[in-house]
Amino acid sequence: MFRADHPYHHSFMESLRSLYTSGDLFKLAETHDSFAIQRTVQSKVLNKKIPLPASLSGDGRRTSHPVANGPCGERIDHLKGPRKKEGRSRQRDLIRPRPEQYWRGNS
């Protein structure tokens, strides 16, 4: 999610777009979107163009499945890799049981 009303939003998006249009994306250690966004954020924070972003993962950021284990897990299940094929996350993906109906009884 991006804060479009931030004074540096346009500059940030231009930097991100430039990674792709210049081919500089292929100079990065990884070429997927989240890595490109992370590198752009790091650069902007380092240059004091944007404040350090708030994490949407909360305590879940220290787990292998931050979406399910963080505040967003109250509303969504992020399916990736084997979870995508299985159609949902597994109970063992959670570091502690979640109270929401979706997560109860999930094996």
Summary of the structure (lengths in Angstrom):
residues: 107
radius of gyration: 16.9
end to end distance: 30.4
largest distance: 48.2
contacts: 244
relative contact order: 0.09
helix: 51%
strand: 0%
